[in-house]
Amino acid sequence: MPRWESDAQGRLERAALELFETQGFERTSVAQIARTAGLTERSFYRYFPDKREVLFADNELEAHLVAQVEAADPTLSPIEALLTALGTADEVFHPRDFLLRRIKVIAANPALAERDLIKLADIADALARALERRGVEPGKARFIIDVAIAISRRATSRWLAEPDTALSELVAQAAAELCETVTPPAPTVR
């Protein structure tokens, strides 16, 4: 009879990250990940379809963001609803140290970088559908998502580097920077 293991998925994620860092993604096997986590290979496959997915299997972020957009005040503009949702992403993020280590592993491995882009596209699709349910035309929803993702990337990279600043504040700062960048300067009166 299998014994109950607390936080098996988290243990597998941490073990995989450690092994990917020390010996590389390509040289790490599912069996090694499971063994390092104190589990069986069969247990690994209960949580993840393959070793690549071990760093991406958490759909909690997507579900969280979609729920936040859907619950947003209907008087907010689509971009405001989306930026407000993105500002709460830190509520479901892994710990900062894990995320920083994960970023390095992904950057060093093309297969993982590709999977990261696919995962981001999946989240963008889900958010576009959430905006459409708020009455936003599909093409406009996609445009808003693309802009918001650029803002989110800037804010998240700062949040990872500045642990004392709230993500929501950094999202607002990045949005303000974008507005400053695209708004032409007022003409000088002579």
One Martini backbone bead per residue (centre of mass of N, CA, C, O) as a GRO file, in nm:
protein
  190
    1MET     BB    1   0.096   0.037   0.024
    2PRO     BB    2   0.085   0.355  -0.014
    3ARG     BB    3   0.229   0.631   0.102
    4TRP     BB    4   0.192   0.931   0.238
    5GLU     BB    5   0.278   1.249   0.084
    6SER     BB    6   0.377   1.551   0.151
    7ASP     BB    7   0.409   1.763  -0.100
    8ALA     BB    8   0.489   1.616  -0.370
    9GLN     BB    9   0.490   1.830  -0.589
   10GLY     BB   10   0.691   2.024  -0.453
   11ARG     BB   11   0.922   1.822  -0.430
   12LEU     BB   12   0.952   1.776  -0.734
   13GLU     BB   13   1.012   2.067  -0.814
   14ARG     BB   14   1.264   2.105  -0.635
   15ALA     BB   15   1.427   1.866  -0.742
   16ALA     BB   16   1.435   1.950  -1.038
   17LEU     BB   17   1.571   2.221  -1.004
   18GLU     BB   18   1.829   2.118  -0.873
   19LEU     BB   19   1.912   1.927  -1.107
   20PHE     BB   20   1.911   2.134  -1.336
   21GLU     BB   21   2.137   2.305  -1.208
   22THR     BB   22   2.367   2.078  -1.164
   23GLN     BB   23   2.314   1.884  -1.453
   24GLY     BB   24   2.080   1.951  -1.617
   25PHE     BB   25   1.815   1.885  -1.811
   26GLU     BB   26   1.915   1.655  -2.007
   27ARG     BB   27   2.062   1.486  -1.753
   28THR     BB   28   1.773   1.454  -1.642
   29SER     BB   29   1.563   1.235  -1.479
   30VAL     BB   30   1.276   1.120  -1.354
   31ALA     BB   31   1.402   0.923  -1.154
   32GLN     BB   32   1.581   1.134  -1.012
   33ILE     BB   33   1.361   1.319  -0.916
   34ALA     BB   34   1.203   1.116  -0.749
   35ARG     BB   35   1.434   1.026  -0.564
   36THR     BB   36   1.500   1.311  -0.446
   37ALA     BB   37   1.189   1.330  -0.335
   38GLY     BB   38   1.105   1.036  -0.226
   39LEU     BB   39   0.994   0.893  -0.489
   40THR     BB   40   0.830   0.773  -0.754
   41GLU     BB   41   0.784   0.761  -1.085
   42ARG     BB   42   0.479   0.728  -1.065
   43SER     BB   43   0.433   0.982  -0.899
   44PHE     BB   44   0.525   1.182  -1.103
   45TYR     BB   45   0.291   1.103  -1.320
   46ARG     BB   46   0.057   1.222  -1.145
   47TYR     BB   47   0.161   1.534  -1.199
   48PHE     BB   48   0.340   1.469  -1.469
   49PRO     BB   49   0.405   1.404  -1.809
   50ASP     BB   50   0.693   1.551  -1.777
   51LYS     BB   51   0.992   1.710  -1.707
   52ARG     BB   52   0.915   1.987  -1.830
   53GLU     BB   53   0.641   2.031  -1.660
   54VAL     BB   54   0.750   2.074  -1.363
   55LEU     BB   55   0.776   2.406  -1.419
   56PHE     BB   56   0.442   2.430  -1.549
   57ALA     BB   57   0.183   2.289  -1.395
   58ASP     BB   58   0.081   2.554  -1.276
   59ASN     BB   59  -0.264   2.683  -1.298
   60GLU     BB   60  -0.312   2.902  -1.080
   61LEU     BB   61  -0.253   3.166  -1.226
   62GLU     BB   62  -0.467   3.157  -1.441
   63ALA     BB   63  -0.712   3.126  -1.254
   64HIS     BB   64  -0.662   3.382  -1.091
   65LEU     BB   65  -0.670   3.594  -1.321
   66VAL     BB   66  -0.947   3.529  -1.431
   67ALA     BB   67  -1.102   3.578  -1.167
   68GLN     BB   68  -1.017   3.876  -1.138
   69VAL     BB   69  -1.141   3.979  -1.400
   70GLU     BB   70  -1.435   3.875  -1.347
   71ALA     BB   71  -1.446   4.041  -1.054
   72ALA     BB   72  -1.429   4.304  -1.162
   73ASP     BB   73  -1.518   4.602  -1.189
   74PRO     BB   74  -1.732   4.716  -1.440
   75THR     BB   75  -1.603   5.018  -1.446
   76LEU     BB   76  -1.363   4.907  -1.553
   77SER     BB   77  -1.141   4.888  -1.765
   78PRO     BB   78  -0.984   4.644  -1.923
   79ILE     BB   79  -0.695   4.731  -1.837
   80GLU     BB   80  -0.757   4.773  -1.538
   81ALA     BB   81  -0.849   4.484  -1.476
   82LEU     BB   82  -0.585   4.348  -1.566
   83LEU     BB   83  -0.379   4.504  -1.387
   84THR     BB   84  -0.507   4.427  -1.122
   85ALA     BB   85  -0.466   4.126  -1.154
   86LEU     BB   86  -0.153   4.130  -1.196
   87GLY     BB   87  -0.103   4.264  -0.906
   88THR     BB   88  -0.192   3.960  -0.770
   89ALA     BB   89   0.012   3.726  -0.851
   90ASP     BB   90   0.180   3.698  -0.579
   91GLU     BB   91  -0.036   3.511  -0.434
   92VAL     BB   92   0.071   3.245  -0.639
   93PHE     BB   93   0.353   3.243  -0.617
   94HIS     BB   94   0.637   3.146  -0.578
   95PRO     BB   95   0.906   3.182  -0.436
   96ARG     BB   96   1.149   3.395  -0.525
   97ASP     BB   97   1.389   3.197  -0.532
   98PHE     BB   98   1.259   2.995  -0.720
   99LEU     BB   99   1.210   3.190  -0.960
  100LEU     BB  100   1.505   3.268  -1.011
  101ARG     BB  101   1.604   2.982  -1.069
  102ARG     BB  102   1.402   2.915  -1.295
  103ILE     BB  103   1.490   3.131  -1.497
  104LYS     BB  104   1.776   3.021  -1.543
  105VAL     BB  105   1.697   2.742  -1.647
  106ILE     BB  106   1.526   2.835  -1.885
  107ALA     BB  107   1.745   3.011  -2.031
  108ALA     BB  108   1.942   2.742  -2.069
  109ASN     BB  109   1.671   2.607  -2.217
  110PRO     BB  110   1.499   2.580  -2.504
  111ALA     BB  111   1.265   2.388  -2.421
  112LEU     BB  112   1.178   2.570  -2.179
  113ALA     BB  113   1.139   2.836  -2.328
  114GLU     BB  114   0.916   2.732  -2.509
  115ARG     BB  115   0.721   2.649  -2.279
  116ASP     BB  116   0.692   2.931  -2.160
  117LEU     BB  117   0.553   3.056  -2.410
  118ILE     BB  118   0.312   2.866  -2.415
  119LYS     BB  119   0.205   2.936  -2.134
  120LEU     BB  120   0.163   3.236  -2.190
  121ALA     BB  121  -0.040   3.191  -2.422
  122ASP     BB  122  -0.253   3.049  -2.249
  123ILE     BB  123  -0.303   3.286  -2.059
  124ALA     BB  124  -0.381   3.490  -2.277
  125ASP     BB  125  -0.627   3.337  -2.381
  126ALA     BB  126  -0.785   3.334  -2.114
  127LEU     BB  127  -0.790   3.647  -2.082
  128ALA     BB  128  -0.935   3.712  -2.344
  129ARG     BB  129  -1.194   3.562  -2.271
  130ALA     BB  130  -1.254   3.732  -2.020
  131LEU     BB  131  -1.286   3.999  -2.176
  132GLU     BB  132  -1.512   3.905  -2.363
  133ARG     BB  133  -1.714   3.858  -2.122
  134ARG     BB  134  -1.695   4.188  -2.082
  135GLY     BB  135  -1.729   4.292  -2.407
  136VAL     BB  136  -1.474   4.246  -2.567
  137GLU     BB  137  -1.332   4.254  -2.849
  138PRO     BB  138  -1.113   4.023  -2.963
  139GLY     BB  139  -0.891   4.209  -3.086
  140LYS     BB  140  -0.878   4.400  -2.840
  141ALA     BB  141  -0.814   4.191  -2.628
  142ARG     BB  142  -0.539   4.106  -2.744
  143PHE     BB  143  -0.407   4.383  -2.730
  144ILE     BB  144  -0.434   4.422  -2.424
  145ILE     BB  145  -0.273   4.174  -2.345
  146ASP     BB  146  -0.004   4.250  -2.477
  147VAL     BB  147   0.039   4.503  -2.309
  148ALA     BB  148   0.013   4.373  -2.025
  149ILE     BB  149   0.252   4.179  -2.054
  150ALA     BB  150   0.468   4.391  -2.076
  151ILE     BB  151   0.413   4.514  -1.801
  152SER     BB  152   0.447   4.254  -1.634
  153ARG     BB  153   0.740   4.194  -1.700
  154ARG     BB  154   0.859   4.450  -1.580
  155ALA     BB  155   0.739   4.418  -1.295
  156THR     BB  156   0.845   4.132  -1.225
  157SER     BB  157   1.147   4.188  -1.252
  158ARG     BB  158   1.143   4.397  -1.025
  159TRP     BB  159   1.022   4.224  -0.799
  160LEU     BB  160   1.263   4.024  -0.792
  161ALA     BB  161   1.473   4.270  -0.721
  162GLU     BB  162   1.232   4.409  -0.521
  163PRO     BB  163   1.112   4.286  -0.229
  164ASP     BB  164   0.981   4.570  -0.100
  165THR     BB  165   0.789   4.571  -0.351
  166ALA     BB  166   0.493   4.580  -0.479
  167LEU     BB  167   0.349   4.457  -0.753
  168SER     BB  168   0.122   4.663  -0.792
  169GLU     BB  169   0.316   4.907  -0.801
  170LEU     BB  170   0.485   4.806  -1.049
  171VAL     BB  171   0.253   4.800  -1.247
  172ALA     BB  172   0.186   5.101  -1.230
  173GLN     BB  173   0.465   5.202  -1.317
  174ALA     BB  174   0.476   5.060  -1.596
  175ALA     BB  175   0.222   5.196  -1.707
  176ALA     BB  176   0.329   5.484  -1.683
  177GLU     BB  177   0.574   5.446  -1.867
  178LEU     BB  178   0.414   5.380  -2.118
  179CYS     BB  179   0.260   5.644  -2.135
  180GLU     BB  180   0.512   5.825  -2.157
  181THR     BB  181   0.623   5.689  -2.420
  182VAL     BB  182   0.347   5.729  -2.609
  183THR     BB  183   0.337   6.020  -2.523
  184PRO     BB  184   0.355   6.306  -2.644
  185PRO     BB  185   0.496   6.584  -2.614
  186ALA     BB  186   0.447   6.886  -2.538
  187PRO     BB  187   0.437   7.166  -2.681
  188THR     BB  188   0.630   7.435  -2.721
  189VAL     BB  189   0.609   7.757  -2.618
  190ARG     BB  190   0.714   8.076  -2.784
   0.00000   0.00000   0.00000
